[in-house]
Amino acid sequence: MQAVILAAGRGERMRSITSVKPLLPVLGVSLLERAIRVARHGGVNEIIIVTGHQHEAIQRWHQDYLRQPGAARIILAHNAGWESTENGTSLLAAAPHIRGPFLLLMADHVYTPELIASLLQATPPADGAILAVDRRLDRTDIDLDDVTRVALKGPNVVEIDKGLASCHGYDTGAFLCSPNVLQAMQHEHDAGRTRISDVMQTLASQGQLLAHDISGMYWQDVDTPEMLRRAEEGLLTWAAGKPADGLVARRLNRPLSRLITRHIAHTRISPNQISLIAFVIGIVAACLMPSGPWWALAVGGLLVQLASVVDDCDGELARLRFAPSDFGGWFDALLDRYADAAILAGLTWHTMLAQQNPAWMWLGILAISGSFVASYSAHKADRQLPRSAWRMGRDTRSLIVMIGALLAMPIATLWVIAITMNLAVVYRLM
């Protein structure tokens, strides 16, 4: 599978913040490289980038990109007429390199991997194309004055234009095309119509343009500084949308972790380094808890909650960079278990010293073992069972520890964790 990414435009409305719009960073990754990464995530193995304005800068970027490990195979095609024609001419500039069905993307759009993967699973008409259509007409986070609208009849697109009075969805700028689209584009170009929308309208009139519903998947056209801000917000929300999150993670941790991720996304810090930082915070918390003073217990509890928030950032950062890995998830899970054991052991030690009775060790063991088995069974349950409305995970456990530490109630905290974690296991078994 090939992909064509159109990156020839001037980006006039973004000139106040960048002179080369495709290279504009969005949460640490340029628009152009984001398009490349989502295409590769969907299974594309060769990418044709059509340049125009500031093509020398994109050529320099390309040389740097090739030094990355695992860089995609990229062909640069230059549209010499980019100043006087529309984006259809850029598509024709890529034509000599296209050998079969291809994915067509706009460099100034951001897409999630799920959207592109979904589109690539479709089959375009032999002489036409499929357009990813967003049917959420209630969206207010896109530029409604500039978005291209589509009218549908069943699975077919019948009209596509920015000026439609009524419509059924929005054009996302992502197409899966048969090679014959190039011939149709050449015919439109010869007739003086040089927009991709022109050839798509012709295909729609012939019943050769189908709609692929991607409602619920995120995309954004980044045409103005305001749309850039909204794209960053949208991507952060998407990256933080982990289906397995519990109530505490969704309502408390994620809003805080997104703020942290927004700031670290522009740095060179890696997701695994974030996992290590969260682990160190948890160990520091565990070391404070056995101390006698209330303030040490309270600070330890606050650090436990901070570690829980920071621990969400590694996954968010990995998703934003389209770089999640099996090792990263495994590494994070291992560090989490060690930190959990240390924190609950610290709380148990505090209780034993305060009560001057080593028998409280057994309550600590019950809390630690329940937490471990609850975490282990959660992964199994996520694969085997329907999504449960009642989920007692690490986020909830960390919040309980923080509240108990602030209230100087370590015994009650251990009882609550021991009971709830083991009940969560029983609940899954039932």
N, C-alpha and C positions, 0 to 999 in steps of 0.2 A: 504494500500500500504506500502511495505517495501522498504528500500534502503540499499544497501551494499556499504560501502566506504572503499576502499583499502588503508591502511596506514602502510604497513609493510616494505617498502623499506628503504634503508640506506640513500638515497639522497646524494650520494657521491659528486656531483658537487656543493652542497650547504654547505659543511662542513666548509667552511671559515666563514660563518655567523651564522650557527646553527647546533647543534648536533641532534636535533629532528625536522626534516623537517615538519611534519604535524602540529607542534605547532608554526611554524614560523609566526609572525604577518604580515599581509598585511593590511596596513592602520588601524591598531588597532584591527583587528580581525584575529585570527589564520586561516591558510588554512583549518584545520580540521573543525573548527566551521563555517567557511563560507560554506563549503560543507553541513554541517548539516542544516544551516539556509535556503539555497536555496532548499534543499529537503523538508523541512517542509513547505516552502512557496508554493510548488507545491502540497501539500496535503499528503505527507508521514507522517505516525504517528509512525513508528518504524524503528530504524536505527541500522544496524549491522556494527560495525567498526572492521576491521581485522588488528591486530597489529603484529609486528615482531620486527624490530630494535627498541631499547629503549622502549619496551612495558611497562616497569615500569613507565616511565615518562607519557605515555598516560593514564595509570591507575590512576595516581595521578591527572592528568588533569580532568579525568572523575569524580573523587570524588568532585573536586571543581565545575565542571560544574553542578552536580546534585543539588547544593545549589542555583542555579539560579531559580528565579520564572518562572514557565512555561517551565521547562527543558523538552527536548524530551525524549522519552523512548529509551534507548540505550543499546545494547548488545555488549560486547567486545568478540571477537573471536580471539584466538592467532594462528598464523601460525608458528609452531615450526620449519618448514623447510625453513624459509624465506631466509637464507643465501645461500642455495644451489639450490634453484628453482626460477622460475619466478612467475609473478603475478597470473597466473592461479591457482597455489596452494593456494594462499590467497583466491581466490573465492571459492575453495572447502572447505576451513576452515569455511566459512560462511554457507555452505550448510545445516548443521543440523538445522539451525534456520530459513530457508526460507520456507514459506508456500504457496507461490503463485507467480504471476508476481512481478518482483522487478526492481527497478532502480539501476543501477550500475555506480558508480562514482569513480574517482581517487582523492585521498586526495590532491595531489599536483597540481590540476587544479582549476582555479577559473571560475565560471560560473555566469551569471546573472539569476535572478529569472525567467525572461521571457523565457530564453532558456529551463530551466528545466520544467517549466509549459507547454511549447509547446510540449516538448517530451512526457510528461506524458499524454497528450491528445491523443496520438497515440495508436494504438492497435498492439502489436507484433504478428508475426505468431505463431500458436499453438506450433510449435516445434523450434522456432527461436528467433530472437531479432531484434530490431530497433536501428540503430546507428545514433546519431545526427551528421550530416555531414555539414561542412562549405565549401561551393562551391566558396568562394572568394579566388581564386588562386593568386590574386594580393596582398595579405596581406604580409607586410614586417615586422610586429611587432611580429611575432612568430619565433621560431627557425626552420628555413627551413631545417637545416641539421639533425634534430632529429624528426620532425613531422611525424606521420604515415599517409600515403596517401591511398586514396581509388579510385578504378575505378568502374564506375557505368554503368549499362545497364537498362535504364528506372528507375523504383523505386528500383531496386535491386543493392546491392553491389556485384560485381563479384570478385574483388581482394582487399586485404587489407594488406599493408606492407610498411615499411619505404623506401624500395629500389625500388619502382615502377618507371619506366622510365617516364611514362606519367600517369596522373590521372585526376579525375574530381572534387576532393575535399579533405578535410583534416578530419581525425578522431579527434573528440573533446574529446574522452575518456568518453563520456556519453552514456550509453546504457539502453534501456528498454527491459528486458529479460523475456521470459517465463521460468517456472521452469525446462523445459526439457533442457535448456542450461547447467544446472548442470550435467546432465547425459552425454551430449556431451563433457563437459570439463573433466569429469572423464575418458571417453574413450581416449581422447587425452593425458591425464596425464599418463595413463597406457601404452601408446605407447611412452612415453618419451618426449612428447611435452607439455611444461608447461607454455606457454604464452597464455594470453587471445586472442592475435592476431591469434594464431593457431586454437583455436576452432571457432573463428569468420570466418576465411578463410574456414574452413570445412563447416560451415553453409552457407557461401556465395556460395560455390560450389554446394550446394544442393538447392539453391534458397530460403534459410530461413533467410537471413540477408537483411533487408530493410534499405533504407536511409531515414532519416528525415531531410529535408533541414532547417538549422537554420541560413542561411546567413543573415547578418544584426544584429544578436544578438552576444553579446560579450562573449568570453571565452579566456583563456590563460593557457598554460602549464608552470608552474613555476619550471623550472629545473636548472636555473643558476641565479646568482645575477643580471645579465642583464635582464633576463626575469622577475624577481621580480620587477625591476624598471619599465619595460614596462607594467606589470600587474597593478601596482599602477596608472600609467598614463591612462591606458585603463579604469579602474574602475572609476577614477575621471571624465573622459570624459562621461562615461555612467551615472554616478550619476548626472552630470550637464545637461544632455540632456532632459530638460523639454519641452514637445511639445508645451506648451502654451507660451513659452518665446517669447518676442518681439525682434526686431532687436538690441536694445541697450543691452538687457540682454545677447543675444548670442555673440555679438561682443565685448562688453566692460566689463560688470559685471562678466560674467562667467569665463573668463580667470583669473580675479583677485580673485574671490571667490574660485576657485579651489586651488589657492596657499594657501589661508587661511585654507581651509578644509583639505588639505594635512597635515598641521602642527597640527591641533586640533584633527584629527582623532585618534591620538595616546594617547589622554588624556581621562579623565573621564567625560569631559563636555558633556552635553546632548543637543539634538536639541532644546528642549524648552528653555534651558538656552541661547542658541544662539539667539533665538527669542527675549528674554528679553534684551540681550545686544544690538541688533539692535534697539529695541524700545527705550532704554535709550539714545543711540546716537542720534536718531531722536528727542527726547524731549530736549536734550541739544541744538541741532541745532535750535529748535523752540524758546528756551529761548534767544538765542543770537540774533535772527533776529530783534526783535523790537528795539534793541539798536541803537543809533544814528550813531556811527562811521562806515565807510565803511568796516574796517577790521572785525568787528563783523558780518556784513551781509555776507562777503566773507567766513569767517570761518564756519558760519552756513550753507552756501551753500555747502561747501566741506564736512561737516559732513552729510548733507542729502544724498549726493552721496555715502559716506562711509557706511551709514546705509543701503542703497539699496544693496550694494555689500554684506555686512555681512548678510543681510536678506536672501540671496540666500544660505548661508552656512548651515542653519538648515535643509533644505530639502535634500541637498547633503549628509550631515552627516547621516540623517535618512535612506536614500537609501543605503549608504555604509554599514550600520549596519543591513540592512534588517529589520528596525524597524519603518517604517512610521506608523502613527496612525491617526485616524479621529480626535481625540482630538488635536494632535499636529498641524494638518493643520488648524483646527478651531481657536485654540489659536493664531497661527501666524497671521491669517487673522484679528482677533479682534485687536491685537496689531498694525498691519499695519494701520487699519482704524483710531485708536486713534492717532498714530504718524502723519499720513497724515493730519488729522484735525488740530493738533497742529502746524505743519510746515506751512500750508497755512494760519492759523490764525495769526501766527507770522509775516508772510510776509505782510498780510493785515494790521496788527497793525503798522508795520513799515511804510507802505504807508500812513495810516491815520495821523500818527504823522508828517511825512515829508511834507505832503501836507496840514496839519492842516485843514482837511475836513473829517468829519465822513461819508460823502456819499460814500467814497471809500469802505466802509464796504460791500455795495451791490455787488461790483465786487468780493470781497473775498468770499461772500456767493455763488455767481454763480460758482466760481472756486471750492469751497469745495463741493457743491452739485453735480456738474458735475463729479468730481473725484470719489465721493462715488457711484453715479449711474453707472459710467463707470466700476468701479471695480465689482459692483454687477452684472451688465448685462454681464460682461465678463464670469463669471462662468456659467450663463444660456446659453450664446451663445456657449460656448465650448461643452455643452451637446446637444444643439438643432440644431446648424448650422454647415455647412462645415467650415473648417479652413479658416479664413480670412487672406489675405496677408497683410492687414492693421490693425495692432494691436497697440493701444495706451494704454499702461499699466503703472503700477507704475514705472517701470524702466525708461520709457521715461519721465514721469512726474518729477522724481527725477533729471534726467539730465537737464531738462529745468530749474528747480529751481536752480541748481548749476550754470549754465551758466548765468542766470539772476542775481543771487546774485554777482557773480564775476564781472559782468559788471555794477553793481549798477543800475539795471533797474527793480525794483520790480513791477512797474505798467505794463510794457510790459510783464513781466513774468506771472502776474495774468491774463492778457488778453489772452495770448497764452494758458494757462492751461484751462481757462474758455471756450474758443472757441473749442479747440481740444478735450477736454473731452466730452463736450456736443455733438459735431459733431460725436464722436465715438459712442455715444448712438443712435443718429439718424441713423447713418450708419447701425448699427445692426438691428434697427427697419425696415429700408428699405429692 
